[in-house]
Amino acid sequence: MDHVKLRDAKSKVGGTFALTVLLQKRCQELVRGAQKLVELEAKSPIDIALEEILQGKIWLGDRVTPLEPKPEPKEDNPRTADAPLGSPK
């Protein structure tokens, strides 16, 4: 197995644990007869699953989009962003 592909897959899914879980689940599906989602000559379920991850065909859980940064509080506003709504100015 190519170490560069493993590193790329780890960064794509969020780390070693997530990659391991995703590979294990997908390999089980492939062994049970699931259709592969990529065109690949490899017959090893782990190689197929890894390529599916790299091509973005499978992922673990919901896809997460980055959150927008919070706007900075205005300088002329005496209220800070952390102050509760009912607190005095």
N, C-alpha and C positions, 0 to 999 in steps of 0.2 A: 504494500500500500504506500502511496506517495505521501511523504510528510508535508509537502507543500499543500496538497489537497486537504489533508487533515487540518492544517493550520487555518486555511481559508474557510473550511466548514465550521470550525470552532468559532471563528469570529462572526460567521454568518448567523449561527443559532444562539450565540451568547455564552459559550464556554464548553468545557469538557463534559460536565455532567449532562447538560442539555443535549449535546451531540451524542453521547452514549445512549441516552434514553431514546432519542429519535431513531438512531441506527438500529437499536434492539427491536423497537416496535415495528419499524418498516421491514426489517429482515424477517420477522415472524410472518408478516403479511405476505411477503414474497414467497417464502417457503410454503405457505398454505395455498399458493396459487394466484395471488393478486397480479394484475397486469402491471408490467413495468412501465414507468412514465417517461423513460428516455430511450433513445436508440443507442445501444451499447452492445459490443460483442462479448463483454464479460458475462460469465455465467454465475459468478459468485454473488449471492444476495447482498453482501456487505459492499461490494464495489458498485453495484447497481444503486443501492440506497445512498451511498456517498455521492454519486453523480447526480441523483435526483435532488439532493440537498444543495449541491453546488449550483445547479441550474434553477433553483428556486421553485421546484415542483412540489416539495413537501416542506413542512415546518412544524414546530412543536407549539401547540396552543394557538392563541390569537396572534395575529401580526400586530406589532406595537408600532405606533407612529410616535416620533419624538414630540414632546410637549413644547408649546410655544413659551419663550421666556416671559416671566412676569414683568410688566412695565414698572419702571422705577417710579417711586412717589415723587410728586412735584415738590420743588424746594419751597414754593410759596404756601403750600398747604401745611399747616402746623400738625395735622394729624399724621401719624406714621401708618405705614401699611399694616403693621402688626397690631394696632390698637383695635379693640372691639368696637362695634358700631355704636353701642350705647354709652361709651365712655366720654367724659368731657374733653374739650380741646386742650 
